[in-house]
């Protein structure tokens, strides 16, 4: 930076010398050199003026409190530092606008893959689970075959047998949790009834 300023200073000094001899007449080469030095001086002044203006605007905005209570003030910015995802803007738009069924197939399939377990858990029979997984796999394979541009399809197909087993395990765990909660609720209801009988208040 110091070297650049020193070179600029030398050019300015040379320009001053040329201005001093302008009255006595100068060659075309000296005239061109003077004009170049003046142009550079104008450019440098403009940069300084722009930087000073930006600094002034920032300080003025801070004084007016325009940077107070920003959405992520004092918090990490979501997604910062994560692996770069070329589809970040599409995903953000879909999430912000709660869009469904729109966007490149690669993105839609990734979203569906993330939500597939919850969809399967809402089904009642193994036949329904099998059909849904097979339909999902068929659409993944179809999307891989179509070369329509856009992001690549990296979503994996699901093994029907594995998904059926996982579905059974999740259902059994949910049934156990539900039964345990029901037992707790009945026990609490029984205690309340005993308390109400003791004090003669309606339960």
DAKA-V68728 format. One record per run of one state. SS is the DSSP state (A for helix, B for strand, O for the rest). FROM is the first residue (numbers start at 1). LEN is the number of residues. Records with the same first field share a line. If there is no record, write none. Layout:
# DAKA-V68728
SS: FROM-LEN, FROM-LEN
This chain:
# DAKA-V68728
O: 1-1, 23-5, 64-24, 98-7, 122-4, 146-14, 200-4
A: 2-21, 28-36, 88-10, 105-17, 126-20, 160-40
